Amino acid sequence: MNNGRPQKYQELAERIRDMIVSCRLRRGDMLPPERKFAEMLNCSHLTLRKALQVLEKNNIIHAIPSRGRFVGPRPRDAAKPAAIALLLPNSDPFYFSILALLENRLYHQNLHLTVHISNGSHAKENDILQKIGEQGFAALVAVPNPLCLEAYSKLQLPVTFFDYNIHNVNIPSVVCDEYAGSCAAVDYLVRIGCRNIAYIGGLYSPTSEDRLQGCLDRLAKYELPIRQAWIIRDIPTREAGESAARMLFESGDPVPDAFLCNNDAVAAGVIRYFSQSGRPPCPLVGFGNTSRAEELGICSVEQHVDRIADM
């Protein structure tokens, strides 16, 4: 009986896992021989061996007979496809454009892509990251949630962020300059004569914040009105775009004469509102330059998905 407390070997396994992280041991680094390791940790050989077996089972370390134990999962057989995890926050068409390009590139390198979607939940993302760490994936490509920093820092596999990164963490990232893209969009709208520009954005994420800040700074530069009622934050979907346009045009004067939208799905929702209400459409700009933008003839900020996938 242990009265619900972890067994000694389980506590020791957590100590060793924390040691690997705090000492910044890399994949392939060798752990001390078992006898010396037990002395360092002031534990019995049996307890250490059981703790190491837990870590091996979870792919935190691996053993090579007659050589020792090493950090990270067991090296894969080059003849077998390795699994690469892709972690996305939602089903935005921009992300699925990246998915399609990545899958094609990885397939030709004998790599298999497995997709996970967190739906914006940091609790679900933490759970997915734990499972990715335990299931022997060769690498992870992710659009990260900053609230999951600790879980990312504990992963013992190569990780690359895209779309946005987490500051103060040593993980490579491939990102677009969202701020500059938003500034360019406002420049375009001003150039064609728009003066009352509304912003329909996503919920609070680094990407959405950069796009909003670019819009606000550009409006201030041109000394154009910044009305809080014209800045609408919601999940960036077509339904959100339609709802925002309806609210802005049916709540009374003044009304905007242009829209900067967080993505092409939001822009498509604004277009649908104009179509259903019979109001003449006004200029708008989306983000992503997805197939949806092309189908609807929406002006959109190009994010060069082919270059993102290549990196």
N, C-alpha and C positions, 0 to 999 in steps of 0.2 A: 504493500500500500504506500502511495506517495502523496495522499491527500490532495490530488489534483495538481501537484507541483511537477514541472518537467523533470524527467530523469537526468542524472548527472551528465550522461553522454550527450543528451539533447542541448543542455545548457552549454556544454563544451563546444558543440558544433556551432552554436550561435557566436561564441567567443572567437572561434577560428574564422568564421565568416566575416565578423567585424574586423578582425586583424588583417584579413586579406584586403578589405576596403581601405582601412586606415593607413596601412603600409603601402598602398597603391601598387600592390602586386599585379602584374599583368598576366594575361593568358600565356601559358607555357612556362612561367616561373616555377622553379622547383621548391617544394616544401622541405623542411629539415627531415633527416632520417627519423624513423619512428621512435627510437630510443632517445635521441637527443630532443625531439619534439616533446615527448612526455616529460622530460626533465624541465624543459623551458616552461611548460604549462602546469607543472607541479601536479600531475595526475598519473593514474595507473596506465599501463600499456593497454589493458582491456578497455578501459573507458575511452582512451584516445582512439583505439581501433574502431569502436562502435560509432564514435563521433565522425570519424573519417568516412565510414561507410554511409552515414546519413548524407554527408556532403557529396560523395560520389553519386549516390542515388539522385540527388537534385542537380547534378551536372555543375556543381560549384568547383569540384576538382576531379581529376581522373588519375588512375594508377597505370603505370607501365611496368609489367613484370621485370624484375632484376634491375630496374632503373630507379623507381621511386614514384612519388606522387607529385602532380603538377597542377597549377591553377588552371581553371577553365574546363569545359567539356572535352571528352576524348576527341582527338583529331579525326576527321571523317575520312572515309575511304574515297579517294578522288574519283573512283569509278562510279560511285553512287551520287545521285543528286542531293545537294545540301538544301536545307530549308531556310529561307530568309523570311523573317516576319515583317509585315507592313502594318503599322498601327495608325489608324485615321480617326479623327474626331467625329466625322459625320459623312454623309453620302453626297457631299457637294460634287457636282460634275467636274470641277477642277481637279479634285483628288482622284477621281476615276480616270481622268485623262493621264495623270501620272502613273496610276496603276497599270493601265494598258501598255504604256511605253516600257515601264519597268519589267513587267512580266515577259515581254518579247525579248528584251535585252538579256534578262537573267536566264531565260530558257536556252538561249544559244551558248550560255556559259555553264550549262548543266546545273543550274540552280533553280530551286522550286520556291515560289512565292506563296505565303500564307497570309491572308488578310484578316485583321481584327478591327472592329469599330467600337469606340468607347461611348459614342452618343453624348459626348460632352461631360460625362460623369468621371470625376477624378477617382472615385471609389472603384468604379469598374476598370478604369485605366490601371490603377494599382494592382488589381487582381489579375488583369491580363499580363502585366509586366512580370508578376511573380510566376505565372504559368510559363511565359516565354523563357524565363531564366531556368526553369526546371525541365523543359522539354527538349533541350539540346539543339536549339536553333543556332545556325552559324553566324547570324548577324541580325540586326534590327534596324529598320528605317521607320521613323516615327514623326508625326506632327505632335509635339509634346504639350502636355498640360503642366504649367509651372508648379502646380500644387503636388505634382508627382516627382519632384526633383530627387527626393531621397530614394525612391524606388529605382529611378534611372541610374543613380550613382552606385547602386549595389549590383547592377548587372555585370556579369563576368563574360561579356561578349561584345564585339564591335557594334557601336551604335552611331547612326547618323540621323540628325534632325533635318527636316525640310519644312518650308513655309514660314516657320519662325523657330527661334531657339530659346533656350533658358539661359539667362545671363549668369555669369559667375560659375559656370560649369564647363569643364574641359571636354566637350563633345563637339565634333565637327558638325557644321550645319550648312545647308544650301538654302538661301533665302532670297526673296525678291525685295527690292526697295519699295515697300508699300507706301511710305511717305511720299517719295518722289512721284510714284504713279498717281497718287491722289492729287498732288500739286499739278501735274500735267493735265489731269482731267478737268480741274477747275479752270486752268489756263484756256483749254479748248472751249469750254462753255462760255467763258467771258469773251473770247475772241469772236464767237458767233452772235454775241449780243445779249446773253443772259445776265441778269443782275440780281435775281431773287432765287438763290439755289438752296434746295433742301437736301439733307443727307439722310439716307436710310441705311443704317449700319447693322452690324452683327452685335451680339452680346460681347461682354468684356473679355477680350483676348488681345495679345500683343499685336496681331495683324489688324484687328478692328481699330485698336487705339491709334496705330500709326496712320491708318487711312483717314480716320476722323481728324487727327491733328493736322495732317496735310491739308485737308479741306478747310479747317478753321483758319490756319495760318495764311492760306492763299486768299480767303475771303477778306481777312484783315488787311492784307497787302493791297488789295484793290478797293478797300474801304467800302465793302459791300455789307449789307445787313446780316447779322448773325442772330437768328431768332431761335431760342431754345425749343419752341414748339415745332420747329422745322428739323430738329435733330431727333430722329426716332431710332431707338435701339430695340432689336428683336432678334429671334432666331432667323438667320438669313435664308429665308425660303420664298418661293413665289407667293404663297399665301400672305406672308408678312409684307411683301411689297405691295400687293393689291390692297391690303387693309390700311397700310400707311397712306397710300395715295388717296383712298376714299376719305380717310379722316382729314387729310390736309385740304382737300378740295371741297368737302361738304361741311366744314366747321366754320365757314365764314371767311371774310377778307382779313388780311391779304392772303393771296395764294402764291405758291412758288411758280416760277416760269422755267425751272429746270430741276433735274434730280441727279445727284451723285449716289450711286447704289453700291452697296458692299460687295455684291457679286452679280453675275448674270441672272441667277434665279430670281433675286429681288427685282432686277430690272424687268424681267419677264412678267412679274406680278403687276408692276406699274403699267406695262403695256396692256395687260389684260383688263385692268381697271378702265383705261381709256376706251378700249374696244367695247366693253359692256355698258359703260355710262353714256357713250355717245359724245363725250367731250373731245375736242381736238387735242391730239397728243402734243406734249412739249418735249424739248430735247432732254435726253438723259444719257448717262454713261454708266456702264457696268464694270465689273472686274473679272478677269480670267480669259476673256476672248474664247469662250467655249463654243461647242457646236450649237448650243441654244442661242447664243448671240448671233451667230451666222444665220440661223434659220429665221430669226425675227428681225434681222437687219439692225441690231442694237450696236451702237458704238461702245467699245469695251477696251479696257486697258490690257494689253498683251502681257502675259506672264511667262512666255517662252517655256512651255512645259517640256519641250524636247531637250532644251539645254539643262533644265532641272534634272530630268531623268538621266542624262548622260553623266552628270556630275556624281 
